[in-house]
Amino acid sequence: MNANPAKAPAGGSAVASRLAFFKGLQAITTRIHAAHDIDEIIFELSADLCALFDAERLSIYMVEEGGNAIVTRVKTGLQAAQSIRLPIAENSVAGYVASKRQMLNIADVYDREELSAFSPKLEFRREVDETTGFRARQMLAAPVIDPDSGTLQGVIQLINNAAGGRFSAVAEEGLMGLAQTLGVAFARRAKAPAQLRSRFDALVADGRITADELAEATREARAGGKSTETVLIERLNVSAAEIGAAAARFYGVAYEPFRQERVKPMDLLRNIKREYVLQSLWLPLEETTEGVVIMAVDPEQVRGSRVAQNVFPKKRLAFRVTTREEFERTANQMFERSLDSGSASDLLSDMDEDGDDASLSDDVNAAADNELVKLVNRVIVDAYRQGASDIHIEPRGGKEKTLIRFRKDGTLVPYIEVPASYRNPLVTRIKIMCDLDISERRKPQDGKIKFRKYAPLDIELRVATVPTAGGLEDVVMRILAHSEPIPIRELGLSPHNLAGVERTVAKPYGIFFVCGPTGSGKTTTLHSILGHINTPETKIWTVEDPVEITQKGLRQVQVNRKAGLDFATMMRSFLRADPDVIMVGEMRDKETVSIGIEASLTGHLVFSTLHTNSAPESVVRLLDMGMDPFNFADALLGVLAQRLAKRLCRHCKLAYEPDEAELNHLLDEYCEDMHGTPDFRAGAGAARAAVLARWRKEYGDGQGRFTLYRAAGCPECTQGYKGRVGLHELMLGSDEIKRLIQERARVAQLLETALGEGMRTLRQDGIEKVLSGVTDLKQVRKVCVR
């Protein structure tokens, strides 16, 4: 390879030469970063560096202890015994670079005039040339500096450009980059303890444990048939992260912990079995610009055996060290076994990855492939068992793999990656399962999968396909488990809101709304309310799209627009079917709302959902749709706004006592929503004091102190959170609220009146749930934007 730009031809060839040069340089710097023994790797790479820069010789100087001189560490073309020591001063090329900390590019080191232009003191040391007969001409030298501390580590020097003439600007750029890499590597070596005899010695060096405690732990491990790591964790409370960091210093590679959200690298695992991984204690994690990242308990043993290199020939390897326990957890994660037909990882490992996008007939044939059928089933089963609400299938262009993610507790988490050649067959298989047009890829389509036809799991999935750039299609599947309704007292309603809801829905007629964005739990709340009033003497009709929750005693209808069954049509039918209670899945148009209000005024209890942000906004939105304000005011029972916030994991949440500043901050946020109320206008200080007094009584201990919690993280949860809790805002249809509706009042007026009557906003309800230890303020802020 002709990397030196001085020899590169003009035009496109020069660009190609530059790219090849920096690609070769990147490979070398990657090896330096990953090296355990920096001296050894520099010796190994010196010849490659000369070839890359088209230089005849290379010298690397290190700063001598005391910092007054530099000494050659590597010098190609000379015997190792010959060492050159130079003072850090302007009277030599390397000494000048070290003292001035700047690069020198010299066309002829024997040219006194050129040297004097840099410094009158600068001269070329000719001893080596005179001793060996070698004649130096060009020199390019750069300082090696630790970028973190700014400490000089040495000098790297190239001698004689094989192309002739001064070293090029691209060579200067490349050498500066290499010098920075060496600065990091040399500084890392300088900071490492002089002698680490085992993976645990750094714990002793840092004072985390004593040498006697380590020796005792080792003896106990041998006697009890355990690992030293296990004894350190159990007896001395050393964390896995501390052990991993100590091992990283011993092996000279980075520590890799267990990560819950890790994406499984199916292309790397296809030829590796679970049993071998647990026996050999190494595992490929991903492929990055460094190469294939290998997690190992003992990287030196894996590197020395060269098995990993044989499994991934022609690929660079980047090693990471981990603890035994975290390695086993990662292996279990990668090769997770489930019921039916093995894990998705095992199924993918049996699928052929060759080929590219094929014709429709090929896609259909591949979609019927037994392994792909089992994979789709496995993905759905895993999503259901992990408590996911949605499955996102996201094909990407070119050779990139298709990513499958699950939405768990409102957050998308990576699940698995599927080979690029299976992206179209995967989508085709799902379309076949829900009877969609497999030839139509340009328009969105909606469908439903009754999964009981394909596996012994009684769930339905609502499917939406969306065309994306590059002729691809995304698929999103919502899991609709035919579950029983949650009892109303388990919805997470505060005592104040629970009493208001129970009192309101006990009325014989009127209309009650639950509002919030998609996925905020509106339907779940409505079914809980229906379950609360569902008695043998009550006739309840529901129309939903789709029917997600089933209850005995309810007559439930599924919307089918193709057959002409929409919300408005079914409501008219319900009015002729002698109902006591009607539940409408959603009111999104004037006709449906008008029928609902009419039904509520003629002696029926009507429930529905709205896509609005808050309770007062819902009222104004309905009036803007053209509702008669007098009929609407007469019919309205109340509006319950709702959000879902992540719940702190009960296994690992950390308790703490908030200081005065944090408590005042909570109080400020809580009272911000009260600024328009009469009490607050009359006296802000008194209103704040009243709120704080109520908090101390309801959420404080005997002395009025509070206990809050923060997220930690454990194997049972995702980053400290598990499950969700509802935040609620209940506005009841009081006489004053109805009067304001008749007058078409603004949102601010409705909000002020409702707060004066005791309503708590979403944010206020969330803060009270923070005080009760259910969630934290970070999650409340995420869902309660004002």
C-alpha positions in Angstrom: 0.0 0.0 0.0 1.3 3.4 -0.9 0.0 5.4 2.0 2.3 8.4 1.8 0.5 11.3 0.1 3.8 12.5 -1.3 3.8 9.6 -3.7 0.0 9.6 -4.3 -1.2 10.6 -7.8 -3.5 13.5 -8.3 -7.3 13.5 -8.5 -9.4 10.5 -7.4 -6.3 8.4 -6.7 -5.1 11.0 -4.2 -8.4 10.8 -2.4 -8.2 7.0 -2.4 -4.7 7.1 -1.1 -5.6 9.4 1.7 -8.5 7.2 2.7 -6.3 4.1 2.7 -3.7 5.9 4.8 -6.1 6.9 7.5 -7.8 3.5 7.4 -4.5 1.9 8.1 -3.7 4.4 10.8 -7.0 3.7 12.5 -6.3 0.0 12.6 -3.0 0.7 14.3 -4.4 3.1 16.9 -7.2 0.6 17.7 -4.5 -2.0 18.5 -2.7 0.5 20.7 -5.8 1.3 22.6 -6.7 -2.3 23.2 -3.1 -3.4 24.1 -2.4 -5.0 27.5 1.3 -4.5 27.2 2.0 -1.1 25.5 5.7 -1.7 25.1 5.2 -5.0 23.4 2.6 -3.6 21.0 4.8 -0.6 20.0 7.7 -3.0 19.2 5.3 -5.1 17.1 3.8 -2.1 15.2 7.0 -0.1 14.5 7.6 -1.8 11.2 4.0 -1.3 10.2 4.2 2.4 11.1 7.3 2.8 8.9 5.5 1.2 6.0 2.3 3.3 6.6 4.2 6.6 6.6 6.7 5.5 3.9 9.5 6.3 6.3 12.9 4.5 6.4 13.2 4.6 10.2 11.2 5.4 13.3 12.2 6.5 16.8 10.1 6.8 19.9 11.5 8.6 22.9 10.1 8.4 26.5 10.5 11.1 29.2 13.1 9.9 31.7 12.2 9.9 35.4 12.9 13.4 36.7 11.6 15.0 33.5 14.8 16.5 32.2 15.7 14.1 29.4 14.2 11.7 26.8 15.5 8.2 26.1 14.8 6.1 23.0 12.3 3.3 23.6 12.0 2.1 20.0 14.4 2.8 17.2 14.1 0.7 14.1 17.3 -0.2 12.2 19.4 -0.2 15.4 20.2 -2.9 17.9 18.0 -2.8 21.0 21.1 -2.3 23.2 21.9 1.0 21.7 20.0 3.7 23.6 20.1 7.4 22.9 19.6 9.9 25.7 18.9 13.6 24.8 18.3 16.5 27.1 14.9 18.3 26.8 16.4 21.4 25.2 16.6 23.1 21.8 20.0 21.6 20.8 18.6 18.4 19.1 15.5 17.7 16.9 13.7 15.4 19.4 14.8 17.6 22.3 13.5 20.7 20.6 10.1 19.0 19.9 9.9 17.9 23.6 10.8 21.4 25.0 8.6 23.4 22.6 5.9 20.8 22.5 5.4 21.4 18.8 5.9 19.4 15.6 8.9 19.8 13.4 8.9 18.9 9.6 12.5 19.2 8.3 13.4 18.7 4.6 17.2 18.3 5.2 18.6 17.9 8.7 22.1 18.7 7.4 20.9 22.1 6.2 22.1 24.6 8.9 20.0 27.4 7.4 16.8 25.5 7.6 17.5 24.4 11.2 18.4 28.0 12.3 15.0 29.1 11.0 13.5 27.1 13.8 16.1 28.0 16.5 19.8 29.2 16.4 20.5 26.5 19.0 19.0 23.6 16.9 21.4 21.1 15.4 21.3 17.6 14.1 23.1 15.0 16.2 25.3 13.1 13.6 26.7 10.5 15.9 24.3 7.7 14.7 24.9 8.5 11.1 28.7 8.5 11.6 28.6 5.3 13.5 26.3 3.3 11.3 26.9 4.8 7.9 23.2 5.6 7.6 22.4 9.1 6.3 19.3 10.9 7.7 17.7 13.5 5.4 14.1 14.3 6.2 12.6 14.3 9.7 9.0 14.6 11.0 8.7 14.6 14.8 5.8 15.2 17.1 5.4 15.5 20.9 3.6 12.7 22.8 1.4 14.4 25.4 -1.3 13.0 27.8 -4.4 14.9 26.7 -6.0 14.7 30.2 -3.1 16.1 32.3 -1.1 17.8 29.6 2.0 16.0 30.7 4.8 15.3 28.2 5.2 11.6 27.7 7.8 11.5 24.9 8.5 12.2 21.2 7.8 10.2 18.1 10.1 10.8 15.1 10.0 9.6 11.5 13.2 9.6 9.5 13.6 9.8 5.7 10.5 10.1 3.4 10.9 7.2 0.9 9.2 9.4 -1.7 11.8 12.1 -1.3 11.2 15.7 -0.1 9.5 17.0 3.0 6.9 14.8 4.7 3.4 15.9 3.5 0.7 17.7 5.4 -1.4 14.5 5.5 1.6 12.7 7.1 1.8 15.6 9.7 -1.9 15.1 10.4 -1.5 11.4 10.8 1.5 11.6 13.1 -0.3 14.1 15.4 -3.2 11.7 15.7 -0.8 8.8 16.4 1.0 11.0 19.0 -2.3 11.6 20.8 -3.0 7.9 20.9 0.4 7.1 22.3 -0.1 9.9 24.9 -3.2 8.2 26.3 -1.5 4.8 26.2 1.7 5.9 27.9 -0.2 7.8 30.6 -2.4 4.8 31.3 0.7 2.6 31.8 2.3 5.3 34.1 -0.8 5.4 36.3 -1.1 1.6 36.6 0.3 0.0 39.8 3.8 -1.4 39.4 2.8 -5.0 40.3 -0.7 -6.5 40.1 -0.3 -10.2 40.5 -4.0 -11.0 40.3 -7.3 -9.6 39.1 -8.1 -8.6 42.7 -4.8 -6.8 43.7 -6.1 -3.4 42.6 -8.7 -3.7 45.4 -5.8 -3.9 47.9 -3.8 -1.2 46.1 -6.8 1.2 46.5 -7.4 0.3 50.1 -10.8 -1.2 49.4 -9.7 -4.4 51.2 -6.5 -5.4 53.0 -4.0 -8.0 51.7 -5.0 -10.3 54.7 -8.7 -10.0 53.8 -7.9 -11.0 50.2 -5.7 -13.9 51.3 -8.5 -15.1 53.7 -11.1 -14.8 51.0 -8.9 -16.9 48.6 -8.5 -19.6 51.3 -12.2 -19.6 52.1 -13.1 -19.9 48.4 -10.8 -22.9 48.0 -12.1 -24.6 51.1 -15.8 -24.0 50.2 -15.5 -24.8 46.5 -16.5 -21.2 45.6 -14.9 -18.5 43.6 -12.9 -15.7 45.3 -15.2 -13.2 43.6 -18.2 -14.8 45.3 -16.6 -14.6 48.7 -15.6 -11.0 48.2 -19.1 -10.0 47.3 -20.8 -12.0 50.1 -18.4 -11.5 53.0 -16.8 -8.2 52.3 -19.6 -6.4 50.4 -17.4 -5.7 47.4 -19.6 -4.8 44.4 -19.3 -6.4 41.0 -18.4 -3.0 39.5 -15.4 -2.7 41.9 -14.2 -6.2 41.0 -14.7 -5.5 37.3 -12.7 -2.3 37.5 -9.9 -4.0 39.4 -9.8 -6.8 36.8 -9.7 -4.1 34.0 -6.5 -2.6 35.5 -4.9 -6.1 35.8 -5.7 -7.1 32.2 -5.3 -3.6 30.7 -8.7 -3.7 29.0 -12.0 -2.0 29.7 -14.6 -3.4 32.1 -17.9 -4.5 30.6 -20.8 -4.8 33.1 -24.1 -6.7 32.5 -26.5 -4.4 30.7 -30.2 -5.2 30.8 -31.0 -3.3 27.5 -28.3 -5.1 25.4 -29.3 -6.0 21.8 -28.5 -9.6 21.0 -26.0 -9.9 18.1 -27.5 -12.7 16.2 -25.0 -12.7 13.3 -22.1 -13.1 15.8 -23.9 -15.8 17.9 -25.0 -18.0 15.0 -22.1 -20.4 15.2 -21.7 -20.4 19.0 -23.7 -22.6 21.4 -24.7 -21.8 25.0 -22.8 -24.7 26.5 -19.6 -23.7 24.9 -19.9 -20.1 26.0 -20.5 -21.1 29.7 -17.5 -23.5 29.5 -15.0 -21.2 27.7 -16.2 -18.0 29.4 -16.0 -15.7 26.4 -18.8 -14.2 24.3 -19.1 -11.8 21.4 -21.2 -8.7 22.2 -21.2 -6.5 19.1 -19.2 -5.3 16.1 -17.9 -1.7 16.3 -15.2 0.3 14.6 -12.8 -1.3 17.1 -13.7 -4.8 15.8 -15.7 -7.6 17.3 -16.1 -6.8 21.0 -15.4 -9.9 23.1 -16.6 -10.1 26.8 -14.4 -12.5 28.8 -13.7 -13.4 32.4 -10.0 -13.9 31.5 -9.2 -12.0 28.3 -5.5 -13.1 28.4 -6.5 -16.8 28.2 -9.0 -16.2 25.4 -6.4 -14.1 23.5 -3.7 -16.7 24.0 -5.9 -19.7 22.8 -6.7 -17.8 19.6 -10.1 -19.7 19.4 -12.0 -16.4 19.2 -9.8 -15.3 16.3 -10.5 -18.6 14.6 -14.3 -18.1 15.0 -14.0 -14.6 13.6 -11.2 -14.8 11.0 -10.1 -11.7 9.3 -11.8 -9.5 12.0 -10.1 -7.4 14.6 -11.0 -8.4 18.2 -11.5 -5.9 21.0 -11.5 -7.5 24.5 -13.5 -6.5 27.5 -13.2 -8.0 31.0 -16.2 -8.8 33.3 -17.0 -10.7 36.5 -18.0 -14.3 36.5 -21.5 -13.5 37.8 -22.1 -10.8 35.2 -20.8 -13.0 32.4 -23.3 -15.7 33.3 -26.1 -13.2 33.4 -25.1 -11.9 30.0 -24.9 -15.5 28.6 -28.3 -16.3 30.0 -29.6 -13.1 28.4 -28.2 -13.9 25.0 -29.3 -17.6 25.0 -32.5 -17.1 27.0 -34.6 -20.2 26.8 -38.4 -20.1 26.8 -41.3 -22.5 26.2 -42.4 -23.6 22.9 -39.7 -23.6 20.3 -36.6 -22.3 21.9 -35.5 -18.7 22.4 -35.6 -16.1 19.6 -31.7 -16.2 19.7 -31.6 -20.0 19.1 -34.2 -19.7 16.3 -32.3 -16.9 14.6 -29.1 -18.9 14.8 -30.7 -21.5 12.6 -31.8 -19.1 10.0 -29.8 -18.5 6.9 -28.5 -15.0 6.7 -27.4 -15.1 3.0 -29.2 -13.3 0.3 -30.8 -9.9 -0.1 -34.2 -8.5 -0.8 -36.1 -10.9 -3.0 -39.3 -10.9 -5.1 -42.8 -11.2 -3.5 -43.1 -14.9 -4.3 -39.7 -15.4 -2.6 -40.9 -13.4 0.4 -44.1 -15.5 0.7 -42.0 -18.7 0.5 -39.6 -17.4 3.2 -42.5 -16.2 5.3 -43.8 -19.8 5.4 -40.4 -21.1 6.4 -40.7 -23.1 9.6 -37.9 -21.2 11.4 -39.4 -17.8 10.6 -42.9 -18.9 11.7 -41.4 -20.0 15.0 -39.4 -16.8 15.4 -42.5 -14.6 14.9 -44.4 -16.7 17.5 -41.5 -16.5 19.9 -41.2 -12.7 19.6 -44.9 -12.4 20.4 -44.8 -14.8 23.4 -41.7 -13.1 24.8 -43.3 -9.7 24.5 -46.4 -10.9 26.3 -44.4 -12.6 29.1 -42.1 -9.6 29.6 -45.2 -7.3 30.1 -44.7 -5.3 26.9 -47.6 -3.3 25.5 -46.3 -3.0 21.9 -43.9 -4.7 19.5 -42.0 -2.4 17.1 -40.5 -4.0 14.0 -38.1 -1.6 12.3 -36.4 -2.6 9.0 -33.4 -0.6 8.0 -31.9 -0.1 4.5 -29.0 -1.9 2.9 -27.3 -4.7 4.8 -28.4 -3.3 8.2 -30.4 -5.7 10.4 -34.0 -5.3 11.3 -34.4 -4.1 14.9 -37.3 -5.4 17.1 -38.1 -3.4 20.2 -40.6 -3.8 23.0 -42.4 -1.0 24.7 -42.3 -1.8 28.4 -43.7 0.5 31.1 -43.9 3.2 28.4 -40.3 3.0 27.3 -38.9 1.3 24.1 -36.2 -1.2 24.9 -34.2 -3.2 22.3 -35.1 -6.9 22.0 -33.4 -8.6 19.1 -31.9 -8.0 15.6 -32.9 -10.0 12.6 -30.7 -10.5 9.5 -31.4 -8.0 6.7 -32.4 -10.7 4.2 -35.4 -11.6 6.4 -36.9 -8.1 6.7 -39.5 -8.5 3.9 -40.4 -12.1 4.8 -40.9 -11.1 8.4 -43.4 -8.4 7.5 -45.0 -10.7 5.0 -45.5 -13.3 7.7 -47.2 -10.8 10.0 -49.5 -9.7 7.1 -50.5 -13.3 6.4 -51.3 -13.8 10.1 -53.7 -10.8 10.1 -55.1 -11.3 6.6 -53.7 -8.1 5.0 -52.7 -7.5 1.4 -49.2 -8.8 1.1 -48.6 -7.2 -2.3 -49.5 -3.7 -1.0 -46.4 -2.0 0.4 -47.1 1.7 -0.5 -50.1 2.3 1.8 -50.6 1.9 5.5 -52.7 -1.1 6.6 -54.4 -2.1 9.8 -55.4 -5.6 11.0 -55.7 -7.9 13.9 -54.1 -11.2 14.9 -56.0 -13.8 16.9 -52.8 -15.4 18.3 -54.7 -18.5 19.6 -54.7 -19.8 16.1 -50.9 -20.0 16.1 -49.8 -20.7 19.7 -51.5 -21.8 23.0 -51.8 -18.2 24.2 -55.2 -16.4 24.1 -54.3 -12.9 23.2 -55.1 -10.6 20.2 -52.7 -8.1 18.5 -53.7 -5.0 16.8 -51.4 -4.6 13.8 -50.5 -1.4 11.9 -48.1 -1.4 8.9 -46.5 1.9 7.9 -44.5 2.5 4.6 -41.1 4.0 5.3 -38.3 5.4 3.1 -36.5 3.1 0.8 -39.5 0.9 0.0 -39.5 -0.6 3.5 -42.4 -1.1 6.0 -42.5 -0.8 9.7 -44.9 -2.9 11.8 -46.3 -2.0 15.2 -48.3 -4.6 17.1 -50.3 -3.6 20.2 -50.9 -6.6 22.5 -54.5 -6.9 23.6 -54.7 -9.3 26.4 -58.2 -10.4 27.3 -57.7 -9.6 30.9 -60.1 -9.0 33.8 -60.7 -5.3 34.8 -58.6 -3.9 37.6 -60.7 -3.2 40.8 -61.3 0.5 41.0 -59.6 0.7 44.4 -56.4 -0.6 42.8 -56.2 2.0 40.0 -53.9 4.2 42.1 -56.5 6.9 42.6 -55.8 9.1 45.7 -58.4 8.8 48.5 -59.7 12.2 47.5 -60.2 11.3 43.8 -61.4 7.8 44.6 -64.3 9.1 46.8 -65.2 11.6 44.0 -65.3 9.0 41.3 -67.3 6.5 43.3 -69.8 9.2 44.3 -70.1 10.4 40.7 -70.6 7.1 38.9 -73.2 6.0 41.3 -75.6 8.6 39.7 -78.3 7.1 37.5 -77.7 9.3 34.4 -75.3 11.8 32.9 -72.0 11.7 31.0 -68.6 11.1 32.4 -65.3 11.4 30.4 -61.8 10.0 30.9 -59.2 12.0 28.9 -55.5 11.7 28.1 -53.2 10.8 25.3 -52.9 7.5 23.6 -51.6 4.8 26.0 -52.5 6.7 29.2 -54.8 3.9 30.5 -58.1 5.5 29.7 -59.8 2.3 28.7 -58.4 0.4 31.7 -59.9 3.1 34.0 -63.3 3.0 32.3 -63.5 -0.8 32.6 -62.6 -0.5 36.3 -65.5 1.9 36.7 -67.8 -0.4 34.8 -66.7 -3.3 36.9 -67.6 -1.2 40.0 -71.2 -0.6 38.8 -71.7 -3.9 37.0 -74.5 -5.6 38.9 -77.1 -8.3 37.7 -79.8 -5.7 37.5 -77.8 -3.3 35.3 -77.7 -3.6 31.4 -74.3 -2.3 30.1 -73.5 -1.9 26.4 -70.0 -1.0 25.2 -68.7 -0.2 21.7 -64.9 -0.3 21.4 -62.1 -0.3 18.8 -60.8 -2.8 19.7 -62.3 -4.8 22.6 -59.2 -5.0 24.9 -60.8 -6.0 28.2 -63.7 -8.4 28.6 -66.1 -8.6 31.5 -68.9 -10.9 32.3 -72.3 -9.2 32.3 -71.2 -6.6 29.7 -72.5 -6.7 26.1 -69.5 -5.7 24.1 -69.4 -4.7 20.4 -66.3 -4.4 18.2 -66.2 -1.5 15.7 -66.1 -2.8 12.1 -66.0 0.1 9.7 -65.9 -2.1 6.7 -69.3 -3.5 7.7 -70.6 0.0 8.6 -70.3 -0.4 12.3 -68.9 2.8 13.7 -69.3 4.5 17.1 -72.3 6.7 16.1 -74.2 3.8 14.4 -73.8 1.5 17.4 -74.8 4.2 19.9 -78.1 4.7 18.0 -78.6 0.9 18.1 -77.9 0.8 21.8 -80.6 3.4 22.5 -83.1 1.0 21.1 -81.7 -1.9 23.1 -82.9 -0.8 26.6 -79.5 0.1 28.1 -78.8 1.5 31.6 -75.1 2.2 30.9 -73.4 2.9 27.6 -69.6 3.0 27.2 -68.2 4.5 24.0 -64.5 3.7 23.3 -63.8 7.2 22.0 -65.7 10.4 21.0 -63.9 12.0 18.2 -66.6 13.7 16.2 -69.7 15.9 16.7 -72.2 13.2 15.8 -71.0 10.7 18.4 -70.8 13.4 21.1 -74.3 14.7 20.3 -75.7 11.2 20.6 -73.9 10.6 23.9 -75.2 13.9 25.4 -78.7 13.0 24.1 -78.5 9.6 25.7 -77.3 11.0 29.0 -80.2 13.5 29.1 -82.8 10.7 28.4 -81.9 8.7 31.5 -78.8 6.8 30.6 -75.3 6.8 32.2 -72.7 7.4 29.4 -69.0 6.9 29.7 -66.4 7.7 27.0 -62.8 8.8 26.4 -61.3 11.9 24.9 -57.8 12.7 23.5 -57.3 16.0 25.5 -54.6 17.2 27.9 -56.6 18.2 31.0 -60.1 18.1 32.5 -60.9 21.8 31.9 -59.5 21.6 28.3 -61.9 18.7 27.6 -64.9 20.8 28.3 -63.8 23.7 26.0 -62.8 21.2 23.3 -66.4 19.7 23.3 -67.9 23.1 23.2 -65.7 24.0 20.2 -67.0 20.9 18.4 -70.5 22.6 18.4 -72.1 21.1 21.5 -75.0 23.1 23.0 -73.6 24.5 26.2 -76.9 24.2 28.1 -77.5 20.6 27.2 -73.8 19.7 27.8 -73.8 21.4 31.2 -76.9 19.6 32.3 -75.5 16.2 31.2 -71.9 16.5 32.5 -71.1 14.5 35.6 -67.3 15.0 35.5 -64.0 14.6 33.6 -61.1 12.5 34.8 -57.8 13.4 33.2 -55.1 10.7 33.4 -51.4 10.0 32.8 -49.2 7.0 33.5 -45.9 7.6 35.3 -43.2 4.9 35.9 -43.4 3.3 39.3 -40.2 3.0 41.4 -39.1 -0.7 41.7 -40.1 -1.8 45.2 -37.1 -4.2 45.4 -34.3 -1.6 44.9 -35.6 1.9 45.5 -33.4 3.9 47.9 -34.9 5.8 50.7 -33.6 9.2 51.8 -34.8 12.2 53.8 -35.2 15.4 51.6 -33.5 18.5 52.8 -35.3 21.8 53.3 -34.4 23.0 49.8 -35.8 20.0 48.0 -39.0 20.2 50.1 -39.4 23.9 49.2 -38.9 23.0 45.6 -41.7 20.4 45.7 -43.9 22.9 47.4 -43.2 25.6 44.8 -44.1 23.2 42.0 -47.3 22.1 43.8 -48.4 25.7 44.5 -47.6 26.9 41.0 -50.9 25.4 39.9 -52.8 27.2 42.6 -51.9 30.8 41.7 -55.4 31.6 40.4 -57.3 30.3 43.3 -59.0 32.7 45.8 -57.1 31.2 48.8 -53.8 31.8 47.1 -54.6 35.3 46.1 -55.8 36.1 49.6 -52.5 34.9 51.1 -49.8 32.9 49.3 -47.9 32.2 52.5 -50.9 30.9 54.4 -51.9 28.7 51.4 -48.4 27.2 51.3 -48.3 26.6 55.0 -51.7 24.9 54.8 -50.5 22.6 52.0 -47.3 21.7 54.0 -49.3 21.0 57.2 -51.5 18.6 55.3 -48.5 16.9 53.7 -46.9 16.4 57.1 -50.1 14.9 58.4 -50.7 12.6 55.5 -47.2 11.7 54.4 -44.9 12.5 57.2 -43.8 10.4 60.2 -44.6 11.1 63.9 -42.2 14.1 63.8 -43.5 15.4 60.5 -40.4 14.3 58.6 -40.7 12.9 55.0 -39.1 9.9 53.4 -38.6 10.1 49.6 -37.2 7.4 47.3 -34.9 7.5 44.3 -34.3 4.9 41.5 -31.5 2.4 41.9 -31.7 -0.5 39.5 -31.7 -4.3 40.0 -32.3 -7.5 37.9 -36.0 -7.2 38.6 -36.5 -3.8 37.0 -35.5 -1.5 34.2 -33.1 1.2 35.5 -34.9 1.4 38.8 -38.5 1.4 37.6 -41.1 -1.4 37.3 -44.7 -1.0 36.4 -46.7 2.3 36.1 -48.9 4.3 38.3 -51.8 6.6 37.3 -51.8 10.3 37.9 -55.3 11.8 38.0 -57.1 15.2 37.7 -60.8 14.9 38.6 -63.1 17.9 37.7 -66.7 17.3 38.9 -69.8 18.9 37.3 -70.7 21.1 40.2 -73.3 23.9 39.9 -70.6 26.5 39.5 -68.7 24.5 36.8 -72.0 24.0 34.9 -72.7 27.8 35.1 -69.3 28.5 33.6 -70.0 26.0 30.8 -73.2 27.7 30.0 -71.3 31.0 29.8 -68.7 29.4 27.5 -65.9 30.3 30.1 -62.3 30.0 29.2 -60.0 27.1 30.4 -58.3 29.4 33.0 -61.7 30.2 34.6 -62.7 26.6 34.7 -59.4 25.6 36.2 -59.5 28.3 38.8 -63.0 27.3 39.9 -62.2 23.6 40.0 -59.1 24.1 42.1 -61.1 26.2 44.5 -63.6 23.4 44.8 -60.8 20.9 45.7 -59.6 19.5 42.4 -55.9 18.6 42.3 -54.1 18.9 39.0 -52.1 16.1 37.4 -48.9 17.6 38.6 -50.2 18.0 42.1 -51.5 14.4 42.2 -48.1 13.3 40.9 -46.2 15.3 43.6 -48.4 13.6 46.3 -47.4 10.2 44.9 -43.8 11.3 45.1 -44.4 12.0 48.8 -46.0 8.6 49.3 -42.9 6.9 47.8 -44.6 5.5 44.6 -42.6 7.4 42.0 -40.2 10.3 41.7 -40.4 13.9 40.5 -38.4 13.1 37.3 -41.2 10.8 36.1 -43.9 13.2 37.1 -42.3 16.0 35.1 -42.0 13.7 32.1 -45.8 13.2 31.8 -47.2 16.5 33.4 -45.9 19.2 31.1 -47.8 22.5 31.6 
